[in-house]
Amino acid sequence: MRFSQRGSLVIFVLAITITAVHGNSTTSSEKKTKAPLRNGLGISLSIPQFGYGVSAFTIGPRSRFGWYIDIQGTFDTVTGRDDYYNKSETWAGTTIGDEKQAETEVLTAIHAGASFYISPQMLGFIAPGLSIIKYYAKYYDPLEILSSNGNYYVNGEHQDSYLPGLVGGMLIKLDNPYFSGTTISFSVPPASLQIGIIFNF
């Protein structure tokens, strides 16, 4: 799994770099054919984590490069529950003796980096960041004391992970009456694909 993520990351970074170099060779007459895609906001969904993403980007009217920032994550459906206990797996599995049912993760990732010009209708971006992963575990209480159906959640046995991350992708302008275009990106860790829409201004 670790090898596949690294391999995918290397290929993706190379593709973004080649695209940026190609975009910078565009002639000035081609750049002025349409109103450029330069500033905007984006929202996206992640696959396979089914998470969310919110981004902002900009490039100056006379610049080849600008900035890009985003925040990605999965919705925390654990800590707000009535059947969540701020206890360890040792408490649930050893002290009480209940059976472990499943594990779940909650991801938050923040990236900040550069956007770059490819064409009047397309920008690329690449940004390093930080991924924070919190772990939880689901247990079953056969006496149904800790919850109405016996299922309850505690903190996972793994400590929270703070990992360096990276995201890269493209922002593509479209002729649409409701939104300005689409965004497609790839990020690690964990390896995920983001697809969304952008609003240009």
C-alpha positions in Angstrom: 0.0 0.0 0.0 2.8 2.3 0.9 4.6 1.6 -2.4 1.5 2.2 -4.5 0.9 5.6 -2.8 4.5 6.7 -3.4 4.4 5.5 -7.0 1.1 7.3 -7.7 2.5 10.5 -6.1 5.7 10.5 -8.2 3.7 10.0 -11.4 1.2 12.7 -10.5 3.9 15.2 -9.6 5.7 14.5 -12.9 2.5 15.0 -14.9 1.7 18.3 -13.1 5.3 19.6 -13.8 5.2 18.7 -17.5 1.8 20.3 -17.8 3.1 23.5 -16.2 6.1 23.7 -18.5 3.9 23.1 -21.5 1.4 25.8 -20.4 4.2 28.4 -19.9 5.1 28.0 -23.6 1.7 29.1 -24.8 1.9 32.2 -27.1 0.5 35.5 -26.0 -2.2 35.5 -28.8 -3.6 32.2 -27.4 -3.8 33.6 -23.9 -6.0 36.5 -24.9 -8.7 34.4 -26.8 -11.1 34.2 -23.8 -11.6 35.7 -20.4 -9.0 33.9 -18.2 -9.6 31.7 -15.2 -7.7 33.5 -12.4 -9.5 33.7 -9.1 -12.1 31.5 -7.4 -13.4 29.2 -4.7 -14.0 25.5 -5.0 -15.9 22.7 -3.2 -15.2 19.0 -3.8 -15.9 15.4 -2.6 -13.2 12.8 -2.0 -13.1 9.2 -3.2 -13.0 6.6 -1.7 -13.2 8.4 1.7 -16.4 10.3 0.8 -15.0 13.4 2.5 -15.3 17.1 1.7 -13.0 19.8 0.4 -13.0 23.6 0.3 -10.4 25.6 -1.7 -9.4 29.1 -2.8 -7.0 30.1 -5.6 -5.8 33.2 -7.4 -3.3 34.3 -10.1 -2.5 37.9 -10.8 -3.4 39.3 -14.3 0.2 39.6 -15.3 1.5 36.6 -13.4 2.2 33.0 -14.3 2.0 31.8 -10.7 -0.4 32.5 -7.8 -1.4 30.8 -4.5 -3.7 27.9 -3.7 -5.1 26.7 -0.3 -7.5 24.1 0.7 -8.9 22.1 3.6 -10.1 18.5 3.2 -11.5 16.0 5.6 -14.1 13.4 6.5 -17.0 14.2 8.7 -16.6 13.4 12.4 -19.6 11.2 13.1 -18.2 9.8 16.4 -17.4 12.4 19.0 -20.8 14.0 18.9 -22.6 10.8 19.5 -24.4 9.9 22.8 -22.7 6.5 22.6 -19.1 7.8 22.4 -17.0 7.5 25.5 -13.7 9.3 25.8 -12.0 6.1 27.0 -9.3 3.8 25.6 -9.7 0.4 23.9 -8.1 -1.1 27.0 -11.0 0.1 29.0 -13.6 -1.3 26.6 -11.8 -4.6 25.7 -9.9 -5.5 28.8 -11.6 -3.7 31.8 -15.2 -4.3 30.6 -14.4 -7.2 28.3 -16.6 -6.2 25.4 -15.9 -7.3 21.8 -14.4 -5.0 19.2 -16.6 -4.6 16.1 -14.8 -2.1 13.8 -12.4 0.7 13.5 -13.0 4.2 12.0 -10.8 7.2 11.1 -11.5 10.9 10.9 -9.2 12.9 8.5 -8.4 16.6 8.4 -5.9 17.9 5.9 -4.7 21.4 5.2 -2.6 22.4 2.1 -1.1 25.6 1.0 1.0 26.1 -2.2 1.1 27.5 -5.7 -1.3 27.7 -8.7 0.1 28.1 -12.2 -1.1 29.1 -15.6 -1.7 26.4 -18.2 -4.2 28.2 -20.6 -6.9 30.9 -20.3 -9.3 28.2 -19.3 -7.1 26.1 -17.1 -4.9 26.4 -14.1 -2.8 23.8 -12.3 -1.9 23.7 -8.7 0.4 21.8 -6.3 0.5 22.3 -2.5 2.2 20.6 0.4 0.3 20.2 3.7 -0.4 18.4 6.9 -2.8 15.4 7.3 -4.2 14.7 10.8 -5.8 11.3 11.3 -7.8 10.5 14.5 -8.7 6.8 15.3 -11.8 5.4 16.9 -13.1 1.9 17.7 -16.6 0.5 17.8 -17.4 -2.1 20.6 -20.5 -4.1 21.5 -21.9 -4.3 25.0 -24.2 -7.4 25.1 -26.0 -6.1 28.2 -26.8 -2.9 26.3 -25.8 -0.8 29.3 -23.6 1.7 27.5 -26.1 2.3 24.6 -29.6 1.4 23.6 -28.4 -1.1 21.0 -25.2 -2.3 22.6 -22.9 -0.5 20.1 -20.6 2.2 21.4 -17.4 4.1 20.4 -14.1 4.7 22.2 -10.7 6.2 21.2 -8.7 3.9 19.0 -5.5 2.2 20.2 -3.4 4.2 17.7 -2.3 7.7 18.6 -3.4 10.6 16.4 -1.2 10.7 13.3 0.3 14.0 12.0 1.7 13.3 8.5 3.2 15.5 5.8 0.8 15.6 2.8 0.6 16.8 -0.8 -2.2 17.7 -3.2 -2.0 18.5 -6.9 -4.5 18.9 -9.7 -6.2 21.2 -12.3 -8.9 23.8 -12.3 -10.9 23.8 -15.6 -13.2 26.6 -16.7 -16.6 25.5 -18.2 -19.5 27.4 -19.8 -22.1 26.7 -17.2 -24.9 29.0 -15.8 -24.6 27.7 -12.3 -20.9 27.3 -11.7 -17.6 28.4 -13.4 -15.8 25.1 -13.9 -14.6 21.9 -12.3 -11.6 20.8 -10.2 -9.9 17.4 -10.3 -7.1 16.6 -7.8 -5.2 13.8 -6.1 -3.8 13.9 -2.6 -1.8 11.8 -0.1 -2.1 10.6 2.6 -4.4 8.8 2.4 -4.4 8.4 -1.3 -7.7 9.9 -2.6 -9.2 11.6 -5.6 -11.1 14.9 -5.3 -13.7 16.0 -7.9 -15.7 19.2 -7.5 -16.9 22.5 -8.9 -15.4 26.0 -8.8 -16.8 29.5 -8.8 -14.7 32.0 -10.7 -14.7 35.7 -9.9 
